[in-house]
Amino acid sequence: MPEMMPLGPLITFIFASALLSIAPGPDNIFVLTQSALYGKKSGVLVTLGLCTGLVVHTTAVAFGVAAIFQTSVVAFTVLKVVGAMYLLFLAWQAFRAPASPLEAPSSNLRSSGALYRRGIIMNITNPKVSIFFLAFLSQFASPENGQLAPQIFLLGGVFMGVALVIFSTVAALAGELGGWLSKSPRAQVHLNRLAGAVFAGLALKLITASANAE
């Protein structure tokens, strides 16, 4: 049973999850740029989208589906191509996006919903996340502590909680830039282009990824 998991390994897992969430990476940059453009509320929604996507990966690992992506070249290739195409679409949108009034409630509301969905899709279409979870979560699950599936769900939930706190903090800090951006249309355009470059870079990294890469 997951509740019988020793406290020591669980604390170690929480610490490792925090380090992984804090370390600069594509997700952090994504949350930061979108928070600065649309405000901290939208940044938190992006984070919720990313964490929602992790539910899919946790479930995949718990039931062994992630192993299929690690051993099936076809399955891995199909998913990474879909993910890369979506990221390129986002890059195209970002490069074309003009400066807009960030304080318009209707615009922010629409953008928030889109960013939440964007976070989900970006996460679930990245096969590397499933493989990472397969390698990371399995290190802390042990048959000695009961059935593996409940342990994986527990660990996945803890990881999502840690990521939610850290990424929301990033969103809140980056959201403070919103006031400055609302007064600088030129800065909005530059940040949109930066976001587009990030999306394009993520697409390139994903499409060139191999199933066995670390």
Secondary structure in CASP SS format (residue, H / E / C, confidence):
PFRMAT SS
TARGET T0000
AUTHOR 0000-0000-0000
METHOD secondary structure of the structure
MODEL  1
M C 1.00
P H 1.00
E H 1.00
M H 1.00
M C 1.00
P C 1.00
L H 1.00
G H 1.00
P H 1.00
L H 1.00
I H 1.00
T H 1.00
F H 1.00
I H 1.00
F H 1.00
A H 1.00
S H 1.00
A H 1.00
L H 1.00
L H 1.00
S H 1.00
I H 1.00
A C 1.00
P C 1.00
G C 1.00
P H 1.00
D H 1.00
N H 1.00
I H 1.00
F H 1.00
V H 1.00
L H 1.00
T H 1.00
Q H 1.00
S H 1.00
A H 1.00
L H 1.00
Y H 1.00
G C 1.00
K H 1.00
K H 1.00
S H 1.00
G H 1.00
V H 1.00
L H 1.00
V H 1.00
T H 1.00
L H 1.00
G H 1.00
L H 1.00
C H 1.00
T H 1.00
G H 1.00
L H 1.00
V H 1.00
V H 1.00
H H 1.00
T H 1.00
T H 1.00
A H 1.00
V H 1.00
A H 1.00
F C 1.00
G C 1.00
V H 1.00
A H 1.00
A H 1.00
I H 1.00
F H 1.00
Q H 1.00
T H 1.00
S C 1.00
V H 1.00
V H 1.00
A H 1.00
F H 1.00
T H 1.00
V H 1.00
L H 1.00
K H 1.00
V H 1.00
V H 1.00
G H 1.00
A H 1.00
M H 1.00
Y H 1.00
L H 1.00
L H 1.00
F H 1.00
L H 1.00
A H 1.00
W H 1.00
Q H 1.00
A H 1.00
F H 1.00
R H 1.00
A C 1.00
P C 1.00
A C 1.00
S C 1.00
P C 1.00
L C 1.00
E C 1.00
A C 1.00
P H 1.00
S H 1.00
S H 1.00
N H 1.00
L H 1.00
R H 1.00
S H 1.00
S H 1.00
G H 1.00
A H 1.00
L H 1.00
Y H 1.00
R H 1.00
R H 1.00
G H 1.00
I H 1.00
I H 1.00
M H 1.00
N H 1.00
I H 1.00
T C 1.00
N C 1.00
P H 1.00
K H 1.00
V H 1.00
S H 1.00
I H 1.00
F H 1.00
F H 1.00
L H 1.00
A H 1.00
F H 1.00
L H 1.00
S C 1.00
Q C 1.00
F C 1.00
A C 1.00
S C 1.00
P H 1.00
E H 1.00
N H 1.00
G C 1.00
Q C 1.00
L H 1.00
A H 1.00
P H 1.00
Q H 1.00
I H 1.00
F H 1.00
L H 1.00
L H 1.00
G H 1.00
G H 1.00
V H 1.00
F H 1.00
M H 1.00
G H 1.00
V H 1.00
A H 1.00
L H 1.00
V H 1.00
I H 1.00
F H 1.00
S H 1.00
T H 1.00
V H 1.00
A H 1.00
A H 1.00
L H 1.00
A H 1.00
G H 1.00
E C 1.00
L C 1.00
G H 1.00
G H 1.00
W H 1.00
L H 1.00
S H 1.00
K C 1.00
S C 1.00
P H 1.00
R H 1.00
A H 1.00
Q H 1.00
V H 1.00
H H 1.00
L H 1.00
N H 1.00
R H 1.00
L H 1.00
A H 1.00
G H 1.00
A H 1.00
V H 1.00
F H 1.00
A H 1.00
G H 1.00
L H 1.00
A H 1.00
L H 1.00
K H 1.00
L H 1.00
I H 1.00
T C 1.00
A C 1.00
S C 1.00
A C 1.00
N C 1.00
A C 1.00
E C 1.00
END
